Amino acid sequence: MVVAGGRGDIAEEAVAESFARYLVHHEGVRDARAWLYRTGARLVIAELRRQRRLGEPADTPGHGTDLLFSDDLAEAMSRLTPEQRLATFLAYRMDLPLSEVARLTGSTVAGVKMRLMRARRALRGALTGDNGA
């Protein structure tokens, strides 16, 4: 999961836990794919926040992201919020329409647009060294 910032350990746990929860709640789920994406992303975000709160190691690029992005881009992506990383990955890497990104993340199209705009600004600053835009 890209939202984990390259932390394969967190991503693997989130995927396994998402499927375990799905087995329990599947009868009430209308869209399994969207439910699994949202649940996995929320689990990752909760774990990253827990680690940050406890002072444990945070996002470290290079643990799985190198297959998807260059080192510079992986480093820049690790600086985004997990929500921005997920929206960026789904919209630009998976080439999904914004309405599908919104559905999968449990957001609105306007919310996705805002995350993508902020992510582009942060990535531009990280990749060009221009932090003022």
N, C-alpha and C positions, 0 to 999 in steps of 0.2 A: 504494500500500500504506500503510495507516494505521500499520503498525508502524514505518515510516520517519519518523514524526513530522512529516509534511508535506513531507519532503524528496523532491520529485518526481524529482530526478536520481538519488538512491540507489534509489528504488523502480523507476524505469524500467530501470536497469542490472540490478537483482535479477530482475525479471520476464524480461528478455531472457536473462540467464544461466541462469535456472531452466529455460526452454524449451530452451535449447541443451543443457543437461545432460540434460534429459528425452529428447531425440532420441538421445543416446548410450546412456542406461540404460533406455529404455522397455520393453524385453523383460522386465526383472526387476521391473517396477513393477506391483503389483496394483491400486492405486487411484491413478490419475493425478492427480485433483483434490487429494487429501490430500498426495501426494508433492510437487506443485507448490507448495502452500501452505507446507508445511514447509521445502522447499528455499529458496523465496523469503524466508521469514521468517528463516531461518538466515543467508542471505547478507546481508540488511539488518542483522541484529544484529552480525554479524562486522564489517561496514563501519563501523557506528556506534562499536563498541568500538575499532576501529583508529584512527578519527579522534579519539576521546577520548584514546587513549594518545599520539597524536602531537601533541595540542593543537590540532587543526584544529577549525573551527566544528562545533558539535554540532547538535542538533535546533533548528530554527527554525520556529515555527508560521507559518501563513499562506501556505505554498507548496503549495496544493492541498487543505488541510484545510478551508478556508473554505467550500467547497461542501457539506461534510458536517456541520460544527459551527459554532456561533457563535465569535466571536473569543475570548471568555473560556474556552469549553470547549476550543477548539483549544490555547490556551496551557496550560490545565490538563492536557490529554492529553499534551502534549509533555514534561511532567515525569514521566510514568509510564515504567516500563521498557518496552522494545520488546515483551517477552512480555506484560506487562499490557495494553498498547495493543491488541495483536492479540486477546487473549481478550475484552477489553471490546468491541471493534468487532464481532467475530463473534457474541458473545452478545447484545449490546444493539442494535446497529445492523442487523445481518443477521438478528437474531432466531432464531439457531440454537439447538437444544437443547444442553445441556452435553456430552452424549455426542458430538455431532457436532463441537463445538469441540475436545474432547479428541482425537478422531480426526484432525481436520485439523491440529492443532498437535503431534501426537505425544506428547501428555501423557495423564494420567489425569483422570478426572472430579474427583477430590479435588484434583489440582494446579490444574485450571482454577478450581475454587471458591476456592482459596487466592489465586490471582492476582486474581480478581474482587473478593474481599473487600479485599485490599490496595489495589487500584485504586480501589474506591469510597471507602475511607478517605482516600486521597491526593487524589482529586478533591473530596471534601467539604471537606477542609482548604484546598485551593487556591481553591475557588469561594466559600467562606464566610469565608476568612481565619482559620479555626479550625484550627491545626496541632496541637492537643493531643489530638484524638480519634483 
